[in-house]
Amino acid sequence: MASTVDTVKVGGSCSGVDQDSEGWKFSGKVGAAGKWSITSKGRELFPGVWLSVNPGREIQTAWVEGSAAGYVQEGANFPALPVEHVPEIGHEWIEAASEFVTWEEGPRINRLDVVKDLDVGVDRVDEVLQAVGGFVSGGRATRATYRDPTANRAMTVWTRTKRSGGGRLYDKRAESDLETAAGIVRFEGQERVNTLKREGVRKLEAVTSGNVDRLLRDRWLWCGYGDVVVPRETLIRDVLSWEGWRWDTKLKVAGWIAAGFPTLPDRTTEWRYRNRLRAVGQAGDVPGSWRLDLNDGLVEIAAA
């Protein structure tokens, strides 16, 4: 698997920040007491690459964030960037930021987007994204399907948690307005501090092909985007043929599928339904069965 990345955020503790000098822009919010609180200040180091600092604290932190692929390819993030370039680019950004901040420690990675572009066919992109967007998700993850207003209204499926990142699957041609990306959906695993720390990928030198491959596979499995998609009526038929569940329970599950998987009052019951369904397939308004594969893209499954 060819390891590729896009967005990188790197930085750490710093001092000597002249926040009043020309070129800094700030963002903030109004607190409960009605006072304006500056939450960050930033300045553009390179096109699309920003240095931001958290002001007003005893120990300040600064971060440089941007598209590593866009930095190398003059703003274009398609194709994604081979992973071996990340350490060098990260150190270039840190060195450029040294003109404005004094680093107190070696750079640490705070965000890393591991990506994979999947060819599903020019006329299958909407079918794939709408079907995957209708998957039932388990655990604490939430899933949303929408047209992203910040990315040319590209159809997007977004599965995430509040603290550990998540995974997006979206129409790359619509997002980038590039003819060369026709028929491509991009999987983007957004890895945050909790995941990077657990996997030992906080330092730039730890961003290797092996580590990124592992992050990509784990996030893909966590999102469940590779689950088998079957026509809705096929899944209902399979549920009704299950063994070990009472007939009235199977009728309830079949009705739940037909209704589009609404949230059930009893979360334990819903978890049982979801866990069982993932073993046989996810329902979609599709003409035949298929699944997404990280290496092979769209894989058709012959009817049994």
C-alpha positions in Angstrom: 0.0 0.0 0.0 1.5 3.4 -1.0 1.3 5.6 2.1 0.2 9.2 1.5 -0.8 12.1 3.7 -2.3 15.6 3.3 -2.8 17.9 6.3 0.0 18.1 9.0 -0.1 20.1 12.2 3.2 20.3 14.1 4.6 22.5 16.9 5.1 22.7 20.6 6.0 25.0 23.6 7.5 28.3 22.7 8.4 31.8 23.9 9.3 35.2 22.6 6.2 35.7 20.6 5.7 39.3 19.5 1.9 39.2 19.1 1.6 42.9 18.5 3.8 42.9 15.4 2.3 43.4 11.9 0.9 40.4 10.2 -0.8 38.6 13.1 -4.5 38.0 12.9 -6.6 36.8 15.9 -9.7 34.9 16.5 -11.6 34.5 19.8 -15.0 34.4 21.5 -17.1 36.2 24.0 -17.1 34.5 27.4 -19.9 34.2 30.1 -18.8 37.5 31.6 -19.2 39.3 28.3 -15.5 39.8 27.8 -13.7 39.2 24.6 -11.2 36.3 24.9 -8.5 35.8 22.3 -8.2 32.1 21.7 -5.5 32.2 19.1 -3.4 34.4 16.8 -2.0 33.4 13.5 0.0 34.4 10.5 0.4 32.8 7.1 4.0 31.4 6.5 3.4 30.0 3.1 0.2 29.9 0.9 -2.2 27.8 2.9 0.3 27.1 5.7 -0.5 29.0 9.0 1.4 29.6 12.2 -0.9 30.0 15.2 -0.2 30.7 18.9 -2.2 30.5 22.1 -1.6 33.8 23.7 -2.0 35.0 27.3 -0.8 31.8 29.0 2.2 31.2 31.2 3.5 28.6 28.8 2.7 29.4 25.2 2.3 26.9 22.5 2.5 27.4 18.7 1.5 25.2 15.8 2.1 25.2 12.1 -0.7 23.6 10.1 -1.4 23.2 6.4 -1.7 20.8 3.5 1.7 19.1 3.0 0.6 18.1 -0.5 -0.5 21.6 -1.4 2.8 23.0 -0.1 4.7 20.8 -2.5 2.3 21.0 -5.4 1.5 24.7 -5.5 -1.8 24.5 -3.8 -3.1 21.2 -5.2 -3.6 18.3 -2.8 -4.3 15.7 -5.5 -2.6 13.4 -5.7 -1.8 13.1 -2.0 1.8 13.4 -0.8 4.1 10.3 -0.3 4.8 9.9 3.4 8.6 10.1 3.2 8.4 13.8 2.5 6.6 14.7 5.8 9.7 14.9 8.1 11.5 17.3 5.8 8.5 19.5 5.2 7.7 19.6 8.9 11.2 20.8 9.8 11.0 23.4 7.0 7.8 24.8 8.5 9.3 24.8 12.0 12.4 26.7 10.8 10.2 29.3 9.0 8.2 29.8 12.2 11.4 30.4 14.1 11.4 33.9 12.7 8.4 34.7 14.9 8.6 32.3 17.9 11.4 30.7 19.9 10.8 27.0 20.3 11.4 25.6 23.7 11.2 21.9 22.7 11.4 19.7 19.6 8.4 19.7 17.3 5.5 17.3 18.0 2.7 16.3 15.6 -0.7 17.4 16.7 -2.7 16.3 13.7 -1.9 14.0 10.7 -4.3 13.3 7.9 -3.6 9.9 6.3 -5.3 9.5 3.0 -6.1 7.0 0.3 -7.7 7.7 -3.1 -10.1 5.0 -4.3 -11.3 4.7 -7.9 -15.0 3.7 -7.9 -15.9 4.7 -11.5 -17.1 8.0 -12.9 -20.8 7.1 -12.7 -20.7 5.3 -9.2 -19.5 8.1 -6.9 -22.9 9.2 -5.7 -24.1 5.6 -5.3 -21.1 4.7 -3.2 -21.3 7.8 -0.9 -25.0 7.6 -0.4 -24.9 3.9 0.5 -21.9 4.3 2.8 -23.6 7.3 4.4 -26.5 5.2 5.3 -24.5 2.6 7.3 -25.3 2.0 10.9 -22.3 3.0 13.1 -21.5 1.5 16.5 -19.9 2.6 19.7 -19.5 6.3 20.4 -18.9 7.3 16.8 -21.4 9.6 15.0 -21.9 9.6 11.3 -23.2 12.4 9.1 -23.7 12.7 5.3 -23.8 16.2 3.8 -22.6 18.4 1.0 -19.6 20.2 2.4 -20.1 24.0 2.0 -16.4 24.6 2.4 -15.4 22.2 -0.4 -17.6 23.0 -3.4 -20.5 21.2 -1.8 -18.8 17.8 -2.3 -20.8 14.9 -1.1 -19.1 13.8 2.2 -19.5 11.0 4.7 -18.0 11.9 8.1 -17.6 9.4 11.0 -15.9 10.8 14.1 -15.6 11.1 17.9 -15.0 14.3 19.8 -11.4 13.6 20.9 -9.8 11.0 18.8 -10.4 12.2 15.2 -12.4 10.3 12.6 -12.6 9.5 8.9 -14.1 11.3 5.9 -15.0 9.8 2.6 -15.8 12.3 -0.1 -16.1 13.1 -3.8 -12.6 14.2 -4.7 -13.4 15.7 -8.1 -16.2 17.9 -6.7 -14.0 19.0 -3.7 -11.0 19.9 -5.8 -12.8 20.8 -9.1 -10.2 18.7 -11.0 -11.0 16.6 -14.1 -8.2 14.3 -13.2 -10.0 13.2 -10.0 -13.2 12.0 -11.8 -14.5 8.8 -10.3 -12.3 9.2 -7.2 -13.5 9.1 -3.6 -10.9 10.0 -1.0 -10.7 8.4 2.4 -9.1 10.8 4.9 -8.3 9.5 8.4 -7.9 12.6 10.6 -5.6 11.5 13.4 -5.4 13.7 16.6 -3.2 13.7 19.6 -4.8 10.8 21.5 -4.4 8.4 18.6 -0.9 9.7 17.6 0.3 9.4 21.2 -1.1 5.9 21.6 0.6 4.8 18.3 3.9 6.6 19.0 3.7 9.0 16.1 4.2 12.4 17.8 7.7 13.1 16.3 8.3 13.9 12.7 10.8 11.1 12.3 8.1 8.6 13.4 6.0 9.4 10.3 7.1 6.4 8.3 5.4 4.2 5.7 4.8 1.4 8.2 3.2 3.7 10.8 1.0 5.5 8.3 -0.1 2.2 6.8 -1.2 1.0 10.2 -3.0 4.3 11.1 -4.8 4.1 7.7 -5.9 0.5 8.1 -7.0 1.0 11.7 -9.1 4.1 10.9 -10.6 2.4 7.9 -11.7 -0.5 10.0 -13.0 1.8 12.8 -15.1 3.7 10.3 -16.5 0.5 8.8 -16.5 1.9 5.2 -15.3 -1.4 4.0 -18.5 -3.3 5.1 -20.4 -5.2 2.4 -23.2 -3.2 0.9 -26.3 -5.2 -0.3 -29.6 -4.2 -1.7 -32.1 -3.3 1.1 -34.5 -6.1 0.1 -31.7 -8.6 0.2 -30.7 -7.7 3.7 -34.3 -7.9 4.9 -34.6 -11.3 3.4 -31.4 -12.5 5.1 -32.6 -11.1 8.4 -35.8 -13.0 8.2 -33.8 -16.2 7.6 -31.6 -15.8 10.7 -31.5 -18.7 13.1 -31.5 -18.3 16.9 -33.8 -15.2 17.1 -37.6 -15.3 17.6 -39.8 -14.5 14.6 -41.2 -11.3 16.2 -37.6 -10.1 16.8 -36.7 -10.7 13.2 -39.8 -8.8 12.0 -38.7 -5.8 14.2 -35.2 -5.8 12.8 -36.6 -6.0 9.2 -38.9 -3.1 9.9 -36.0 -1.1 11.4 -34.0 -1.7 8.2 -36.9 -0.7 6.0 -37.4 2.5 8.0 -33.7 3.5 7.5 -32.3 2.5 10.9 -33.9 5.2 13.1 -32.6 5.6 16.7 -34.2 3.1 19.1 -35.3 4.0 22.6 -33.3 1.0 24.0 -29.7 1.6 23.1 -28.7 -2.0 24.2 -31.2 -3.4 21.7 -30.0 -1.1 19.0 -26.4 -2.2 19.7 -27.4 -5.9 19.3 -29.1 -5.2 16.0 -26.2 -3.2 14.7 -23.6 -5.7 15.8 -25.5 -8.6 14.1 -26.0 -6.6 10.9 -22.4 -5.8 10.4 -21.7 -9.5 10.1 -24.0 -9.9 7.1 -23.9 -6.5 5.3 -25.2 -3.0 5.3 -28.4 -2.0 3.4 -28.2 0.4 0.5 -30.4 1.5 -2.4 -28.0 -0.3 -4.8 -28.6 -2.6 -7.8 -26.1 -5.2 -6.6 -23.7 -6.1 -3.7 -20.3 -4.6 -3.4 -17.7 -3.3 -0.9 -15.0 -0.8 -0.8 -11.4 -2.0 -0.5 -8.4 0.1 0.4 -6.3 -1.4 -2.3 -8.7 -2.3 -5.0 -11.4 0.4 -4.8 -14.9 -0.8 -5.6 -15.2 -4.6 -5.6 -18.4 -6.2 -7.0 -19.7 -9.2 -5.1 -21.5 -11.9 -7.1 -25.0 -12.9 -6.0 -25.1 -16.1 -4.0 
